[in-house]
């Protein structure tokens, strides 16, 4: 089975397709709040999934990292407005020190084609 990589960089690819599965690199966003960063990340996910030939209704798993779990409800408000009801993926959310202090949220998704 072939492996296709899209938006390949020196350290990682933004999209890897193996068979009928799409793996996205962890996405971070711009903005001064968890809500703003989450909105930005979700827009990036929509764009990357479209490049891979799929969409958010086909997400099978999401892993969300927050720099502070006290912002869980703020992130969920944006997530709930974005995720299509009836197509919610398996999901986990945890707290982690992210790559840089400016990042408040990171989201990783896996989707079907």
N, CA, C and O of each residue as an XYZ file, in Angstrom:
452
protein
N       0.839     -1.165      0.000
C       0.000      0.000      0.000
C       0.892      1.238      0.000
O       1.875      1.313      0.737
N       0.536      2.192     -0.827
C       1.373      3.381     -0.966
C       1.144      4.383      0.168
O       0.114      4.386      0.842
N       2.147      5.221      0.338
C       2.075      6.322      1.289
C       2.272      7.607      0.493
O       3.247      7.746     -0.247
N       1.346      8.540      0.648
C       1.436      9.829     -0.033
C       1.573     10.922      1.025
O       0.863     10.920      2.031
N       2.486     11.846      0.786
C       2.727     12.946      1.722
C       2.436     14.266      1.013
O       2.825     14.467     -0.138
N       1.745     15.162      1.720
C       1.380     16.463      1.166
C       1.896     17.534      2.122
O       1.864     17.371      3.342
N       2.373     18.636      1.536
C       2.953     19.734      2.321
C       4.098     19.208      3.188
O       4.091     19.312      4.415
N       5.077     18.641      2.491
C       6.225     18.022      3.148
C       7.236     19.093      3.546
O       7.617     19.933      2.730
N       7.657     19.057      4.781
C       8.676     19.970      5.276
C       9.892     19.188      5.727
O       9.909     17.962      5.618
N      10.910     19.870      6.231
C      12.131     19.190      6.654
C      11.944     18.320      7.899
O      12.702     17.375      8.117
N      10.936     18.639      8.712
C      10.737     17.929      9.970
C       9.505     17.030      9.939
O       9.477     15.983     10.586
N       8.489     17.442      9.186
C       7.235     16.684      9.160
C       6.436     17.042      7.917
O       6.681     18.052      7.258
N       5.473     16.180      7.621
C       4.490     16.450      6.571
C       3.205     16.894      7.257
O       2.863     16.383      8.323
N       2.501     17.830      6.662
C       1.224     18.254      7.222
C       0.152     17.176      7.052
O      -0.737     17.032      7.892
N       0.249     16.421      5.950
C      -0.729     15.376      5.641
C       0.016     14.131      5.195
O       0.926     14.208      4.369
N      -0.371     12.976      5.743
C       0.130     11.685      5.261
C      -1.094     10.823      4.983
O      -1.973     10.673      5.831
N      -1.134     10.259      3.778
C      -2.240      9.380      3.394
C      -1.681      7.986      3.195
O      -0.749      7.780      2.417
N      -2.257      7.038      3.902
C      -1.865      5.633      3.783
C      -3.146      4.838      3.575
O      -3.991      4.765      4.467
N      -3.284      4.250      2.406
C      -4.523      3.555      2.093
C      -5.664      4.557      2.071
O      -5.600      5.561      1.361
N      -6.696      4.291      2.838
C      -7.852      5.180      2.919
C      -7.872      5.979      4.221
O      -8.931      6.415      4.673
N      -6.695      6.168      4.818
C      -6.595      6.888      6.083
C      -5.732      8.127      5.902
O      -4.666      8.074      5.287
N      -6.204      9.236      6.443
C      -5.498     10.517      6.384
C      -5.059     10.882      7.800
O      -5.870     10.908      8.725
N      -3.781     11.160      7.954
C      -3.213     11.584      9.234
C      -2.762     13.032      9.080
O      -2.000     13.354      8.168
N      -3.226     13.896      9.961
C      -2.758     15.283      9.943
C      -1.755     15.497     11.065
O      -1.876     14.927     12.150
N      -0.763     16.331     10.779
C       0.166     16.751     11.825
C      -0.619     17.573     12.842
O      -1.690     18.096     12.532
N      -0.090     17.682     14.039
C      -0.724     18.517     15.051
C      -0.824     19.951     14.554
O       0.147     20.515     14.050
N      -2.002     20.531     14.700
C      -2.255     21.888     14.214
C      -2.336     22.859     15.383
O      -3.023     22.608     16.373
N      -1.631     23.961     15.252
C      -1.706     25.052     16.216
C      -2.251     26.264     15.480
O      -2.238     26.308     14.250
N      -2.729     27.247     16.232
C      -3.345     28.398     15.592
C      -2.845     29.717     16.120
O      -2.049     29.785     17.057
N      -3.332     30.752     15.496
C      -3.000     32.123     15.885
C      -4.141     32.687     16.716
O      -5.291     32.271     16.576
N      -3.814     33.627     17.573
C      -4.825     34.309     18.369
C      -4.411     34.401     19.816
O      -3.521     33.684     20.273
N      -5.073     35.298     20.535
C      -4.729     35.557     21.933
C      -5.548     34.756     22.926
O      -5.336     34.859     24.134
N      -6.485     33.956     22.425
C      -7.331     33.175     23.328
C      -7.458     31.744     22.823
O      -7.155     31.443     21.668
N      -7.906     30.886     23.702
C      -8.150     29.491     23.310
C      -9.225     29.446     22.224
O      -9.114     28.671     21.274
N     -10.255     30.267     22.360
C     -11.326     30.292     21.356
C     -10.777     30.694     19.987
O     -11.066     30.036     18.988
N      -9.997     31.760     19.935
C      -9.445     32.228     18.662
C      -8.515     31.188     18.045
O      -8.590     30.914     16.847
N      -7.641     30.610     18.863
C      -6.729     29.593     18.343
C      -7.496     28.364     17.882
O      -7.161     27.791     16.845
N      -8.513     27.944     18.622
C      -9.289     26.773     18.231
C      -9.982     27.019     16.892
O      -9.941     26.154     16.017
N     -10.614     28.173     16.712
C     -11.258     28.512     15.431
C     -10.257     28.445     14.290
O     -10.552     27.889     13.232
N      -9.071     29.014     14.502
C      -8.028     29.025     13.476
C      -7.580     27.601     13.144
O      -7.400     27.261     11.974
N      -7.403     26.784     14.159
C      -6.991     25.393     13.961
C      -8.057     24.631     13.185
O      -7.732     23.892     12.255
N      -9.310     24.799     13.548
C     -10.384     24.064     12.878
C     -10.499     24.469     11.410
O     -10.797     23.628     10.562
N     -10.267     25.737     11.103
C     -10.243     26.173      9.705
C      -9.076     25.517      8.961
O      -9.224     25.123      7.804
N      -7.923     25.399      9.615
C      -6.768     24.723      8.996
C      -7.070     23.253      8.748
O      -6.724     22.708      7.700
N      -7.717     22.616      9.715
C      -8.084     21.207      9.550
C      -9.017     21.045      8.358
O      -8.833     20.133      7.551
N     -10.023     21.919      8.234
C     -10.920     21.859      7.075
C     -10.127     21.947      5.774
O     -10.364     21.171      4.849
N      -9.191     22.883      5.701
C      -8.390     23.089      4.499
C      -7.506     21.876      4.186
O      -7.438     21.429      3.041
N      -6.839     21.353      5.206
C      -5.957     20.199      4.997
C      -6.752     18.949      4.591
O      -6.327     18.197      3.714
N      -7.888     18.737      5.224
C      -8.707     17.584      4.853
C      -9.186     17.699      3.409
O      -9.230     16.699      2.693
N      -9.543     18.900      2.978
C      -9.954     19.113      1.586
C      -8.804     18.779      0.628
O      -9.024     18.160     -0.413
N      -7.583     19.189      0.978
C      -6.410     18.848      0.156
C      -6.230     17.339      0.034
O      -5.755     16.839     -0.986
N      -6.613     16.625      1.084
C      -6.459     15.165      1.107
C      -7.647     14.452      0.462
O      -7.631     13.230      0.313
N      -8.676     15.209      0.080
C      -9.839     14.603     -0.570
C     -10.883     14.081      0.393
O     -11.608     13.138      0.076
N     -10.965     14.686      1.570
C     -11.952     14.255      2.558
C     -12.481     15.478      3.294
O     -12.204     16.608      2.892
N     -13.234     15.267      4.360
C     -13.772     16.389      5.119
C     -14.029     15.974      6.560
O     -13.811     14.822      6.937
N     -14.495     16.928      7.360
C     -14.645     16.700      8.801
C     -15.687     15.650      9.155
O     -15.682     15.141     10.276
N     -16.570     15.315      8.243
C     -17.538     14.251      8.542
C     -16.872     12.880      8.568
O     -17.465     11.901      9.020
N     -15.639     12.818      8.083
C     -14.919     11.543      8.013
C     -13.825     11.422      9.080
O     -13.052     10.464      9.066
N     -13.754     12.394     10.007
C     -12.757     12.303     11.084
C     -13.138     11.139     11.993
O     -14.271     11.050     12.467
N     -12.180     10.253     12.228
C     -12.439      9.092     13.095
C     -11.853      9.278     14.491
O     -12.327      8.670     15.450
N     -10.824     10.116     14.607
C     -10.213     10.347     15.914
C      -9.642     11.747     15.985
O      -9.082     12.253     15.013
N      -9.788     12.371     17.149
C      -9.178     13.672     17.411
C      -8.483     13.615     18.766
O      -9.018     13.087     19.741
N      -7.289     14.167     18.798
C      -6.546     14.293     20.046
C      -6.285     15.779     20.235
O      -5.710     16.438     19.368
N      -6.712     16.293     21.372
C      -6.600     17.723     21.646
C      -5.728     17.934     22.876
O      -5.939     17.330     23.927
N      -4.747     18.805     22.710
C      -3.879     19.190     23.829
C      -4.165     20.636     24.174
O      -4.208     21.497     23.295
N      -4.357     20.899     25.441
C      -4.535     22.259     25.956
C      -3.363     22.585     26.868
O      -2.887     21.722     27.605
N      -2.900     23.819     26.823
C      -1.818     24.206     27.731
C      -2.340     24.342     29.154
O      -1.564     24.320     30.110
N      -3.667     24.483     29.295
C      -4.282     24.634     30.613
C      -5.698     24.057     30.552
O      -6.547     24.578     29.829
N      -5.956     22.986     31.306
C      -7.264     22.327     31.271
C      -8.399     23.223     31.746
O      -9.565     22.908     31.508
N      -8.089     24.327     32.407
C      -9.164     25.233     32.834
C      -9.844     25.890     31.626
O     -10.902     26.502     31.774
N      -9.245     25.770     30.431
C      -9.825     26.345     29.212
C     -10.615     25.312     28.403
O     -10.987     25.563     27.257
N     -10.865     24.159     29.006
C     -11.572     23.058     28.333
C     -12.932     23.508     27.784
O     -13.244     23.221     26.628
N     -13.734     24.196     28.572
C     -15.066     24.636     28.141
C     -14.966     25.639     26.987
O     -15.779     25.603     26.063
N     -13.976     26.531     27.038
C     -13.782     27.520     25.971
C     -13.463     26.833     24.647
O     -14.007     27.198     23.605
N     -12.584     25.842     24.692
C     -12.259     25.086     23.481
C     -13.478     24.312     23.010
O     -13.784     24.315     21.817
N     -14.189     23.642     23.932
C     -15.352     22.837     23.563
C     -16.443     23.656     22.894
O     -17.143     23.143     22.021
N     -16.605     24.910     23.277
C     -17.617     25.764     22.651
C     -17.344     25.898     21.159
O     -18.268     25.818     20.349
N     -16.090     26.101     20.791
C     -15.717     26.216     19.371
C     -15.816     24.858     18.675
O     -16.318     24.768     17.555
N     -15.343     23.815     19.334
C     -15.399     22.464     18.772
C     -16.851     22.073     18.493
O     -17.168     21.589     17.407
N     -17.732     22.284     19.473
C     -19.126     21.878     19.330
C     -19.828     22.614     18.191
O     -20.700     22.044     17.535
N     -19.462     23.864     17.951
C     -20.041     24.627     16.849
C     -19.535     24.147     15.493
O     -20.189     24.357     14.472
N     -18.365     23.500     15.484
C     -17.719     23.083     14.236
C     -17.994     21.638     13.867
O     -18.226     21.340     12.696
N     -17.974     20.745     14.823
C     -18.070     19.316     14.517
C     -19.513     18.983     14.104
O     -20.459     19.389     14.779
N     -19.682     18.240     12.989
C     -21.042     17.910     12.549
C     -21.687     16.864     13.466
O     -21.135     15.780     13.658
N     -22.838     17.186     14.022
C     -23.538     16.229     14.875
C     -23.860     14.977     14.071
O     -24.229     15.049     12.899
N     -23.715     13.836     14.721
C     -23.890     12.562     14.032
C     -22.601     12.060     13.417
O     -22.528     10.918     12.962
N     -21.579     12.910     13.400
C     -20.268     12.540     12.837
C     -19.152     12.846     13.825
O     -18.012     13.074     13.421
N     -19.470     12.852     15.114
C     -18.443     13.158     16.110
C     -17.447     12.005     16.202
O     -17.846     10.842     16.260
N     -16.150     12.324     16.215
C     -15.125     11.278     16.264
C     -14.853     10.804     17.689
O     -15.303     11.411     18.661
N     -14.117      9.718     17.789
C     -13.520      9.361     19.076
C     -12.568     10.510     19.413
O     -11.891     11.036     18.530
N     -12.517     10.899     20.689
C     -11.727     12.080     21.036
C     -11.131     11.950     22.423
O     -11.732     11.375     23.331
N      -9.940     12.496     22.564
C      -9.290     12.602     23.864
C      -8.762     14.023     23.999
O      -8.325     14.630     23.022
N      -8.807     14.542     25.215
C      -8.272     15.874     25.490
C      -7.406     15.793     26.743
O      -7.799     15.201     27.749
N      -6.233     16.390     26.666
C      -5.337     16.398     27.812
C      -4.612     17.717     27.913
O      -4.709     18.575     27.035
N      -3.883     17.860     29.001
C      -3.086     19.067     29.238
C      -1.627     18.731     28.981
O      -1.132     17.684     29.398
N      -0.944     19.638     28.286
C       0.472     19.428     27.983
C       1.170     20.765     27.800
O       0.545     21.767     27.453
N       2.451     20.765     28.033
C       3.270     21.921     27.695
C       3.478     21.848     26.184
O       4.075     20.891     25.691
N       2.998     22.841     25.448
C       3.083     22.822     23.993
C       4.417     23.390     23.520
O       5.226     23.849     24.326
N       4.639     23.357     22.208
C       5.944     23.673     21.627
C       6.457     25.072     21.943
O       7.668     25.282     22.018
N       5.560     26.025     22.128
C       5.950     27.399     22.467
C       4.878     27.985     23.378
O       3.713     27.598     23.278
N       5.241     28.899     24.256
C       4.271     29.467     25.195
C       3.056     30.126     24.525
O       1.982     30.187     25.124
N       3.216     30.616     23.293
C       2.090     31.269     22.619
C       0.995     30.289     22.209
O      -0.139     30.697     21.960
N       1.327     29.000     22.136
C       0.322     28.008     21.739
C      -0.484     27.570     22.952
O       0.065     27.144     23.968
N      -1.806     27.689     22.818
C      -2.719     27.319     23.893
C      -3.456     26.019     23.593
O      -3.963     25.360     24.500
N      -3.511     25.655     22.315
C      -4.255     24.479     21.849
C      -3.480     23.824     20.718
O      -2.867     24.510     19.900
N      -3.507     22.500     20.671
C      -3.017     21.747     19.513
C      -4.000     20.621     19.267
O      -4.419     19.934     20.198
N      -4.369     20.434     18.001
C      -5.329     19.396     17.638
C      -4.729     18.509     16.559
O      -4.167     18.990     15.574
N      -4.861     17.201     16.766
C      -4.380     16.184     15.831
C      -5.588     15.360     15.410
O      -6.345     14.894     16.261
N      -5.779     15.174     14.095
C      -6.896     14.352     13.660
C      -6.448     13.270     12.682
O      -5.448     13.405     11.976
N      -7.222     12.201     12.671
C      -7.098     11.109     11.727
C      -8.459     10.968     11.068
O      -9.483     10.995     11.751
N      -8.485     10.819      9.760
C      -9.760     10.751      9.035
C      -9.703      9.651      7.981
O      -8.630      9.205      7.575
N     -10.869      9.237      7.559
C     -11.018      8.311      6.436
C     -11.187      9.129      5.162
O     -11.560     10.302      5.195
N     -10.906      8.486      4.059
C     -11.161      9.143      2.754
C     -12.518      8.701      2.278
O     -12.961      9.115      1.207
